[in-house]
Every structure is written in C-alpha cells, then in structure tokens.
Amino acid sequence: MFLSTSTSLVPNDTAFRDVFVLDTETGAISKESGVDGMPTSGHYEDAVMTHNGRYILVSLSNDYGKLYLRDRALSQSSVITIPHSGMSYPMGVSEDGRFVFYNSGGSLQYQDVDSGTETSIPGAGSSTQIDCSGRFAVTATTAQLVPEDQDAVQDVYLIDVMNGMTYKNLTLAADGTSFSPSISCDGNYVTFASNATNLVSGDTNGEYDIYQYSVGSDEYVRVSLAPDGSEYGDYYSTSGGVSWGVESHTRPWMVDMQVLLLRRAP
C-alpha cells in the first residue's frame, strides 16, 4: 500500500494524492480511495493497512475530526469520528477491523468501532506499533512508565492495551538506549535496536544491534550477526550517525516463524 499523486497508475484518475494497493503476485494496482463511500476530493494525508490486506484506515488533509475505514473484502467504507481538534493520523487497525489506533493531539488513542468508545494509551509515542489483534502495543520512550524505571534512558515498553493498560519495560536492565520497536502479528515477539552491551552475552562490538525478544520465554536473541555467528562492526554511516529500520512479522512457513527486515544507512 502506498500514497501517490500520480494520475497514470489507474485509468481516469485525478491529481489528488490517493491510496493505492499493489498486488505483488499479479502486479495489479488498485485505487482504494474515492471508492465505495470514500471521499472523492482532497489529498489523502496518511494511511495504514492490516497485515491481511483487508482493512485500510486513512486520514484526509482537508477533513479534520474524521478517519475513514475501508473494508476491501466487502467494498464498504465507514466514517470514524474523532473527538479531537486538528489532524488525526492513523497508526494501526486490528485484523478484524474492530479497533482503530490513531495519533491525535500528540497522544495515541484507540477506538472500539463497534461501540465508538475511545481510550487513551498513556506514554505511547510516534514509534508505537500494534499487533494484529489490537491487544498489544510496543513503544520506545524516555518516560518512566513503571516505578522500577528510575533513569531517563529511552526504553522499549510492551503495553497490554486490552487488559487494564499494563506496562512491561523490556529493556529495564539495558545499559544503553533502545529504539525502533516492532511487534509480530501474533504478539509473541518484539524486535528493537539498541546500543546496550548487556542484553546478551558476548556483545563486544560497541555498536547498535538488533534484538528479538520472546514474550513467552522472556529471552533475548541478538539477530544482527554475521552468517558464521560473529559480530559485525561497521554499522555506523559515513555521516557519523546510525540508521536502522526494524520490522518483525509472523510467517508460518519461516524458521522460528519470524522474518526480520534490517536496513542500514550506507
């Protein structure tokens, strides 16, 4: 899924920024905005899609206080009214389309589409990722969301959104900064980047590494290793900084049911 102002991707398109979906198996591109009750004018500001490709949640630059939820399977669209002023940005949708997550006024909210009830997720920032059920969220923050977090170092938190809004600091004992968390579709694994040296044994490269945390076993695995198991030592970019992109998905045909996508600055 992507946004584009191109008018040549599908027939008879307008010059508005629209939402498109590419079928990677067939190569076909479909326009998912301006159809089935979606607004036909105005630029689409932001959009997210469920892992199964069924639901798309979008915002429009000229339509404050609303989000639009499109069900691609039923070719239906619905309006999600947001009780906040200003632009609300979609952050995620549960696989069944019942729970929608959005950033509004600098805070993360979620709404039960069935009841219209909105709930705030305290402490969750722009780096927040949601699992497919909508129950669990992960975020990176310097906020001290649990009493035992006594420092100002950025940590990764696992939030049980649907069970009393409980928080677990996944990097409480880490001696470095952790960021860019992502959670698997089934909520069983969390990946993140960190320059900590004490999350696993043998971390001596002094660089940012990628870790996988198992929610069930409370174990950490460093995945940013060479094929022979040795450490890399060249993660810093030529500009002197470091750039990571981390994402974790559940795929039943993959070893350990995990696919990890790593991106490093050239």
Residue, then its C-alpha position, 0 to 999 in steps of 0.5 A: m500500500f502506498l500514497s501517490t499523486s500520480t494520475s497514470l497508475v489507474p485509468n481516469d484518475t485525478a491529481f489528488r494524492d490517493v491510496f493505492v494497493l499493489d498486488t505483488e503476485t499479479g502486479a495489479i494496482s488498485k485505487e482504494s480511495g474515492v471508492d465505495g463511500m470514500p471521499t472523492s476530493g482532497h489529498y489523502e494525508d496518511a494511511v495504514m493497512t492490516h497485515n491481511g490486506r483487508y482493512i485500510l484506515v486513512s486520514l484526509s488533509n482537508d477533513y479534520g475530526k474524521l478517519y475513514l475505514r475501508d473494508r476491501a473484502l466487502s467494498q464498504s467504507s465507514v466514517i470514524t469520528i474523532p473527538h479531537s481538534g486538528m489532524s488525526y493520523p492513523m497508526g494501526v487497525s486490528e485484523d478484524g477491523r474492530f479497533v482503530f489506533y490513531n495519533s491525535g493531539g500528540s497522544l495515541q488513542y484507540q477506538d472500539v468501532d463497534s461501540g465508538t468508545e475511545t481510550s487513551i494509551p498513556g506514554a505511547g509515542s510516534s514509534t508505537q506499533i500494534d499487533c494484529s489483534g489490537r491487544f498489544a502495543v510496543t513503544a520506545t520512550t524516555a518516560q518512566l512508565v513503571p516505578e522500577d524505571q528510575d533513569a531517563v534512558q529511552d526504553v522499549y515498553l510492551i503495553d497490554v492495551m486490552n487488559g487494564m493498560t499494563y506496562k512491561n519495560l523490556t529493556l529495564a536492565a539495558d545499559g544503553t538506549s533502545f529504539s525502533p520497536s516492532i511487534s509480530c502479528d501474533g504478539n509473541y515477539v518484539t524486535f528493537a535496536s539498541n546500543a546496550t552491551n548487556l542484553v546478551s552475552g558476548d556483545t563486544n562490538g560497541e555498536y547498535d544491534i538488533y534484538q528479538y525478544s520472546v514474550g513467552s520465554d522472556e529471552y533475548v536473541r541478538v539477530s544482527l550477526a554475521p552468517d558464521g555467528s560473529e559480530y559485525g562492526d561497521y554499522y555506523s554511516t559515513s555521516g557519523g550517525v546510525s540508521w536502522g529500520v526494524e520490522s518483525h512479522t509472523r510467517p508460518w512457513m519461516v524458521d522460528m516463524q519470524v522474518l526480520l527486515l534490517r536496513r542500514a544507512p550506507 
